[in-house]
Protein backbone atom coordinates (compact mmCIF):
# COMPACT_ATOMS: atom_id res chain seq x y z
CA UNK A 1 0.00 0.00 0.00
CA UNK A 2 1.16 3.45 -0.81
CA UNK A 3 0.22 6.22 1.61
CA UNK A 4 -0.62 9.73 0.34
CA UNK A 5 2.45 11.80 -0.57
CA UNK A 6 2.22 14.03 2.50
CA UNK A 7 2.48 10.93 4.72
CA UNK A 8 5.33 9.44 2.67
CA UNK A 9 7.21 12.73 3.22
CA UNK A 10 7.01 12.37 7.03
CA UNK A 11 10.18 11.28 8.86
CA UNK A 12 10.93 7.58 8.42
CA UNK A 13 10.76 5.39 11.52
CA UNK A 14 13.78 3.44 12.75
CA UNK A 15 12.04 0.10 13.27
CA UNK A 16 13.44 -3.08 14.87
CA UNK A 17 12.04 -5.27 12.06
CA UNK A 18 13.70 -4.57 8.69
CA UNK A 19 10.68 -5.78 6.69
CA UNK A 20 8.53 -2.93 8.02
CA UNK A 21 8.59 0.58 6.61
CA UNK A 22 7.09 3.36 8.68
CA UNK A 23 6.47 7.09 8.77
CA UNK A 24 6.10 9.09 11.98
CA UNK A 25 3.79 11.90 12.94
CA UNK A 26 5.02 13.34 16.21
CA UNK A 27 3.03 15.07 18.94
CA UNK A 28 4.08 16.31 22.35
CA UNK A 29 2.64 13.32 24.26
CA UNK A 30 1.79 10.82 21.51
CA UNK A 31 3.16 9.33 18.33
CA UNK A 32 1.33 8.17 15.22
CA UNK A 33 3.00 5.58 12.99
CA UNK A 34 1.93 4.70 9.46
CA UNK A 35 3.39 1.22 8.93
CA UNK A 36 3.49 -1.20 6.01
CA UNK A 37 5.12 -4.48 5.08
CA UNK A 38 4.90 -6.75 2.08
CA UNK A 39 6.02 -9.83 4.06
CA UNK A 40 4.56 -12.06 6.74
CA UNK A 41 6.09 -11.36 10.15
CA UNK A 42 6.23 -12.79 13.64
CA UNK A 43 6.26 -10.23 16.43
CA UNK A 44 7.66 -11.74 19.64
CA UNK A 45 5.98 -10.99 22.94
CA UNK A 46 6.63 -7.45 24.14
CA UNK A 47 4.94 -4.57 25.93
CA UNK A 48 5.03 -0.79 25.77
CA UNK A 49 2.82 2.27 26.20
CA UNK A 50 -0.83 2.08 25.21
CA UNK A 51 -1.50 1.39 21.54
CA UNK A 52 -4.51 1.81 19.28
CA UNK A 53 -4.09 0.21 15.84
CA UNK A 54 -6.33 0.09 12.83
CA UNK A 55 -5.30 -2.17 9.94
CA UNK A 56 -5.78 -0.76 6.45
CA UNK A 57 -4.63 -3.80 4.47
CA UNK A 58 -3.91 -7.44 5.35
CA UNK A 59 -4.59 -9.14 8.66
CA UNK A 60 -2.89 -9.99 11.92
CA UNK A 61 -3.33 -12.46 14.75
CA UNK A 62 -2.87 -10.72 18.08
CA UNK A 63 -2.23 -12.78 21.21
CA UNK A 64 -2.97 -10.90 24.42
CA UNK A 65 -4.02 -12.21 27.84
CA UNK A 66 -3.91 -15.77 26.47
CA UNK A 67 -6.48 -15.02 23.77
CA UNK A 68 -5.91 -14.88 20.02
CA UNK A 69 -7.84 -12.28 18.06
CA UNK A 70 -7.71 -11.85 14.27
CA UNK A 71 -7.82 -8.24 13.16
CA UNK A 72 -8.66 -7.24 9.61
CA UNK A 73 -8.90 -3.92 7.76
CA UNK A 74 -11.17 -1.48 9.54
CA UNK A 75 -11.17 -3.44 12.83
CA UNK A 76 -9.33 -1.38 15.45
CA UNK A 77 -7.56 -2.96 18.39
CA UNK A 78 -6.56 -1.37 21.69
CA UNK A 79 -3.59 -2.70 23.64
CA UNK A 80 -3.41 -1.19 27.13
CA UNK A 81 -0.08 0.08 28.46
CA UNK A 82 2.22 -2.59 29.84
CA UNK A 83 0.18 -5.56 28.60
CA UNK A 84 2.39 -8.26 27.04
CA UNK A 85 1.30 -9.20 23.53
CA UNK A 86 2.62 -10.91 20.40
CA UNK A 87 1.43 -11.22 16.85
CA UNK A 88 1.55 -12.89 13.47
CA UNK A 89 1.14 -10.46 10.60
CA UNK A 90 0.01 -11.59 7.16
CA UNK A 91 1.52 -9.46 4.43
CA UNK A 92 0.97 -7.28 2.67
CA UNK A 93 -0.03 -5.34 5.76
CA UNK A 94 -0.57 -1.65 6.42
CA UNK A 95 -1.85 0.08 9.55
CA UNK A 96 -2.13 3.34 11.41
CA UNK A 97 -0.96 3.03 15.02
CA UNK A 98 -1.35 5.65 17.74
CA UNK A 99 0.93 5.26 20.76
CA UNK A 100 0.22 6.83 24.13
CA UNK A 101 3.87 7.90 24.32
CA UNK A 102 5.90 10.43 22.35
CA UNK A 103 8.89 8.22 21.58
CA UNK A 104 7.81 4.65 20.82
CA UNK A 105 9.97 4.79 17.70
CA UNK A 106 12.91 6.98 16.84
CA UNK A 107 13.39 8.78 13.54
CA UNK A 108 15.67 6.93 11.12
CA UNK A 109 18.98 8.73 10.62
Buried (B, 14 or more C-beta within 10 A) or exposed (E): EEBEEEBEEBBBBEBEBEBBBBBBBEEEEBBBBBBBBEEBBEBEEEEBBBBBBBBBBBBBBBBBEEEEBEBEEEEEBEBEEEEEBBBBBBBEBBBBBBBBBEEBBEEEE
